[in-house]
Amino acid sequence: MVFFGLSDLTWLGIIAFVACLVFGLYMVITKKPGIVRSIKDTADYKDKEQYAFRGGILILCLAGACLVMIVISFFNTLISNIFGIVALLTFGYFWKKMHDEFGPV
């Protein structure tokens, strides 16, 4: 279905971009991991501020990947999907590294 001349894939990319942008900025600015873990999170972190800051940066990088995916989707949806999958796998790898280094004990 085409809505305002944009395909479903493009709209999903736009929604993912906005969500990642909002969550990433919240974590970077407030230095609280509450959005990702839980608002009422009481876990003991190795370094809570670094966890939130670096996690926010990673989410902002994922937002950038969503933006690139949106642009690619105008030319080739298959390559856009492949790029999105690779970006998500890369994000997961770096999130795991960050979580192990700064995450809850």
N, C-alpha and C positions, 0 to 999 in steps of 0.2 A: 504494500500500500504506500502510496506517495502522498505526503502531506506537506503543503507549502513547497513542493518541488524537491523535498528531501526524502530519502528512503528510510526504512525502519532502522537499518544499521547506523545511519547517520544520527538519527534521533537518540538511539541507545548510546552512541559515543558521546553525544552532547550531554546527556543526563549523567553518564559516568564521569565526564570531565568536570561538571559542576559539583557533583558530590565529592569527588577527590579533592578538588580545589578548596571547598568549604572545610572538609575534615582536616586536610593538611594544614591549612592556615590556622585553624583553631588550635591544633596541637603545637605548631611552631610558636604562635603568639602567646598562648597561655602556659605552655610547657606542662600540660596535663594530658595523660594518656586516656582520660575518661571517655572520649568518643569511641575509641577503638576497643577498649577492654570493658568498661562499665562506668557509668556515672558514679556509682557508689563503690568503686574499687578500693579495697583496703589492703591489697597485697603489698608485701615488702619487696621493693625493687632494689637492684644493685645500684642503680642511679636513675631515679624517676625522671629528672629533668632531661637527661641525655636521651633516655628512652623516648620521651615525648618529642623532643626536638628532632632527633634523627628519624623517628618514625614519621613525623610530619613532613620532613624533607623527602623521604621515600614516597609518601603518598602524593606529594606535589610532583615528583618525577613521574609517577604513574598518571597523573593528570596531564602532564606534557605528552606522554605516550598516547593517551586518549585523543589529544588534540591532533597529533600526527596521524593517528588512525582515522580520524574524521576526514582529514585532507586526502589521505590515500583512498578512502572509500568513494570519493568522487571519480577516481580513475579506474580502480580495480578492487572489487569487494573481496576477492579471494586473498590478494596480497594484504589487504587491510585486516582480514581475519587472522592471517598467519602472523602479521606484525603484532596484533593484539595478544595472541596466545604467547608469543615469545616475550613480549613486555610483561605479561602477567607472571610467567615462569621466572623471569629475571627478578621481578619485584618480590616474589615469594622467597627466592634464594637469599636476597639481601635482607629481607625482613627477618628470616630465620637467624641469620648472622647477628643482626642487631638485637634481636630478642634474646639470644644466648649471651650476648655481651652485657646488656643493660637491663634485661627483663626481670620478672619476678623471681625470687629465690626459690 
